[in-house]
Amino acid sequence: MMLQCLIIILVLTLGIAAIMINPKDEMELCNTMNEVYNNEALRAKYAALGIVRANDFSWQKCANDYIEIFKKIVLS
């Protein structure tokens, strides 16, 4: 159950900026790592997607989200 929750969190956090694999399939992990290592275009694609995805996060947004949560708690 814990692993399933972690996987869901990772999928939601990483979005399209990651290659999803079965964490219990060692061969799939090896093959995917090999593909990324040998494919410069694939590395460049995911590097760019990672930067785009990282722009969705900031300390300011985090603080604003917490402020909204606290407002809802106070007003309820």
PyMOL commands that set and color helices and strands:
alter all, ss='L'
color gray80, all
select helices_A, chain A and resi 2-14+26-38+40-54+59-75
alter helices_A, ss='H'
color red, helices_A
deselect
rebuild
show_as cartoon
